[in-house]
Amino acid sequence: MNAFRPSRHGSRRPRVSFEFFPPKSEEMEVALWESVRRLEPLGPSFVSVTYGAGGSTRERTHATVKRMVEETALKPAAHLTCVSASKAEVDEVIRSYWDAGVRHVVALRGDPAGGLGTTYEAHPEGYHQTSDLVAGLKAIGDFEVTVSAYPEKHPEAASLDADIDALQKKVDAGATRAITQFFFDNDVYFRYLDKVRARGIEIPILPGIVPVQNFKQTASFARKTGASVPQWLADRFEGLEDDAATRRLVAAAVCAEQVLDLIDRGVTDLHFYTMNKADLVYAICHLVGLKPEKPAAQAVAAE
């Protein structure tokens, strides 16, 4: 892969979507909306807003999504999980999203209430797995439903084939799109896509891309979620622990290489985990030819 060269498919603008997380403080609130405003002109297909384990961010997620509906041209998708809530409680959240004008939900089982690495226990009166939640969503409203996919399998899955079985159940329940866990080796994604298609699953499987803002944190999270971190990637960031400026440049180069290669190999839709930091994501989108549309007034003046 070669960074900073035009893609062979440069004339075809990729479609993008962005993930944000709800703010926990006033300072983070400012950072979130600065990121939203920065990325909104790129015209994403949709943006998603995450939902904490055990519903810990339920109100903040709902408030963030509602504000996006009311104040932006974005099409927000709200995350929703099965964790630590009864079906009645989850259904109430679903209806509140519908009433707020939300028509797209990212349905997830969710991490264990005790955090990654602990055992997941379904609520005795709740939705037990994602496919149940998808069915519940579709029973309440005609939502567009996005689910997760795991190119290197979910950490709790017995095998990759068993994990694809779980994806099939989600699709059978009404899921219309999947977004993958992040990965750094594109061959991992394409091998997974081949297996999924061979099983007859035809919904779009968007590659999840994480621009590395902090290598140590990303590597630690990857270990917990079962995503592999190639040695070549660790080598790129070696010795930069105290050099934030160079780290950002390396992060941009690494992500640009990955994204350009995906586009060259036929990928048309990309999902970015933004971490509520827009500049790096915006730069990557620019490098692959995704730029804001000219405002009408400017276009007229230029003619």
Secondary structure, 3 states (H helix, E strand, C coil): CCCCCCCCCCCCCCEEEEEECCCCCHHHHHHHHHHHHHHHHHCCCCEEECCCHHHCCHHHHHHHHHHHHHHCCCCEEEEEECCCCCHHHHHHHHHHHHHCCCCEEEEECCCCCCCCCCCCCCCCCCCCCHHHHHHHHHHHCCCEEEEEECCCCCCCCCCHHHHHHHHHHHHHHCCCEEEECCCCCHHHHHHHHHHHHHCCCCCCEECEECCCCCHHHHHHHHHHHCCCCCHHHHHHHCCCCCCHHHHHHHHHHHHHHHHHHHHHCCCCEEEEECCCCHHHHHHHHHHCCCCCCCCHHHHHHHC
